[in-house]
Amino acid sequence: MLWWIFEVNHEEQGGVSGIELIGSRGVVRHPWERDDFLEGVHMKAMCVSKAVSTHGSEARAGKWVALFFAIMFLVAGAHVAFAAAPPVVYVSGNGGGGDYTCGSSGAQVQINQALQFVAANPAYTTVHLKGPFTYVINDTVRVGGKTIFEGDSNAVLKLAANCGWPKNKAMIQELNSPSSNIEIRGFKIDGNKAGNPGIKPGAYYHNLIHLRSCSNVKVHNMYLQGSYNDVFKISGGKNIEYYNCILHDNGHDGLYAIKCSGVSAHNNVIGIKCNSGLRFDSCTNCKAYSNRIFSELGGGAGIQVQSDGAQVTGMEFYNNKIYKTATFGFWVFARGTLPAASGTRVRIHDNEIIGVRGSAIKITNFPGVLVENNKISQSGDVDISMPDGASTSSESNEATLPDSSVTPDSSESSDTPAALSCSSESSCSSGSSCSSKKPSCSSGSSCSSKKSSC
């Protein structure tokens, strides 16, 4: 606990000589000689003391007036008094030397005080969680606009055990909606599955981050684990960047973007236990690249693109490595009829898809998809399944089975390998389902992975 005693010193004839502040952080004399610490408090107290006479009873009155106003100022905004020099405010555990100090539980109180202070004071930009320390929260942390919320790599924001939260309550949310220029980086978030047993994954409990109607958002260099639902959910957002994160042991989507534009997800390592690694629902002008996505003994597609009938255009996915997912590598589908659009809606190219349980690329009721230059191996079903209205490229999608020394034979079953693909060379065109298991498919055909020819 910080405490202060103010003393206004007077010369017998010469008026005010300065203000002395005695407190838990030492003594500061003569405001004009001090550093930035407590600048606002000193200036207020000094101005008050100069406003009164320095002789007799008036001098004593000045002393008490200065004391009164200084205390009122501290009560009204105590966090202003002990904030570090701009632009960073530090939060720590007990004995960590932060501007705000957290105990063993309820850390959201001090963290939110720090975030609110930064949101209200333009000279400050950043709240920093000092590590090593685990900040246990039993209520939501709320980040304001024009704010960086960061921490040391050994700082952990952890959900309290047996928290009893309702559905759709997240560990981190925006302070106000809409907001812009929010950045979250550098620390670990733990949804504490072990401490909150008996919850079904994917049932809307304990999202790690959920932002609504926010723009210019960055989430990066984070370790994200233990959510029963989505890791990072954002709805109605614009210009969102999600990168250099590690996701482990989570209950639903690694990223769930709903009706967003300008989302970029890249260089993430994503383990899936339920649903998809990256999910884009009714979004436009988004891309995902250079991600590694794999199953942690469950889950769905590596990357999922869908529409509820809203327009979807400008989607691009490349240089991703997706392996051993429980269903598909990519799943693109629409519920209902999409609005008319010219050109390519979704482009999937130069990805590596290995050992997925279903089709490597599955497209359903979604015209305007371009698939090219993908390397596919060991898929459990048709490598590339595309409906009428989808399009393929003249470039090869290389698809092979583990033993490439075996040559195609029309009498063989699905174990027959081939280096054929959805391309002009393999004669797969719009309306066909194409697989490495088949040497050729003509337009309008439906080819099973269990057959070697159409």
Protein Blocks (a to p, Z undefined) as FASTA:
>chain_A
ZZddddddddfklopabdcdddfeoccehjklmcfehklmmmmmmmmmmmpccehjllmm
mmmmmmmmmmmmmmmmmmlmmgccdfbdcdddehklpabdcdfehklmmmmmmmmmmmmm
mkbcbdcdddddddddfbdcdddehiacdddfkbccdddehklpaehiafbdcfbdcdeh
iadehiacdehlmlmghiaehilpaifbdcehiahiadehiacehiabdfbdcehiahia
dehiacehiabdfbdcehiehiacehiacddfehjfbdcehiahiadehiacddehiajd
fbdcddehiacehiacehiacehiakbmbdcddedjddddehjfbdcehiacehiabdfb
dcehighiacehiacehiabdfbacdehiacdfbdcddddfblmbccdfkbcfklgcfdd
cdfklopaehiacdfkbgbdcehiacdfkbcbZZ
